[in-house]
Amino acid sequence: MSMLSPYARGTAAIALASVCAFAAFSDFAGTTKAQAYPSRSVRIVVGFVPGNPPDIFARLTGQWLSERLGQPFVIENRPGAGGTIGVEAVVRSAPDGYTLLMTGAHDAAAATLYDKLNYDFVRDIAPVAAIIRQPLVMVVHPSFPAKSLPEFIAYAKANPGKINMASAGTGTGPHLNGELFKQMTGVNMTHVPYRGGAPALTDLIAGQVQMMFVGPAASIDYIRTGKLHALAVTTATRSEVLPDIPTVGDFVPGYEASAVFGLGASRNTPAHIVDKLNAAVNAGLADPKLKARLAELGGAALALSPPEFAELIAKETEKWGKVIKLAGIKPD
């Protein structure tokens, strides 16, 4: 038999009811909040000038998200310092999902390349969604004596230091792809850094330098018209847009390099926002039109969960960190 007075029992019942009502309201409020995002425009920060691959993929993704989620996703270019200025802007932003980052292999490399960053990329950027895995193409000027990758390696070993390897700049993807190739084959090539991929490609076509690792979107037309000769692609499998070109790994076992682009957000962005964005991006990657557009740009759609994307970023950071340290690369 209860020892509580009728008044006490009534008070306890009211308190219990209040707790249940609050819990129900909290669940409802959380659900409503999740459904409400985004309620205003979202900006996607790109750490490079317009027209570069990160910018192109950001605009494709932003357009899809705008249509899917009903709010503008606006691209904001914050170029400089190998993309780190853009990263820092996102790290310092409110963790509310309204400031996103277009991430790439450059971010994984920057963790080792720069001694003093005001952030830790793996710790301070929450992976949201992967978008595309893109190979680079190893190309040479048509007049170059070697017409296949085995011939190139043999020529490079017979002529140490005489091949000029152009890149979009020190520490960029094309440069690091080349350094990994040098380390795994034992060849000695002279690195010639440019301030961007366009001037490097211009000099390669003109015959001022002999070879370069370059994205398919920038090189495929020159390859098809014979202005450049493709030796291999850097991914583990052949490219759909260049199906006749072998992989570097076909002749250099274990070689694999790719440019992975995706979306990130500042640390502590609520999980329900990250999950909503991830689901929306992955829906786009399954859409035939967007998938075909990415294929036209020489890449493959890469639909991952946030934890899977986080694991990939950690692996890429470790991989390129080793390449940078072994080559002794320092930023310009």
Secondary structure as UniProt FT lines:
FT   HELIX           6..36
FT   STRAND          42..46
FT   TURN            50..51
FT   HELIX           53..69
FT   STRAND          73..77
FT   HELIX           81..83
FT   HELIX           84..91
FT   STRAND          99..103
FT   HELIX           105..113
FT   HELIX           121..124
FT   STRAND          125..134
FT   STRAND          137..140
FT   TURN            142..143
FT   HELIX           149..158
FT   TURN            160..161
FT   STRAND          164..167
FT   TURN            170..171
FT   HELIX           173..185
FT   STRAND          190..193
FT   HELIX           197..206
FT   STRAND          211..214
FT   HELIX           216..224
FT   TURN            225..226
FT   STRAND          229..233
FT   TURN            240..241
FT   TURN            243..244
FT   HELIX           248..250
FT   TURN            253..254
FT   STRAND          259..266
FT   TURN            267..268
FT   HELIX           271..286
FT   HELIX           288..296
FT   TURN            297..298
FT   STRAND          300..301
FT   HELIX           306..327
//
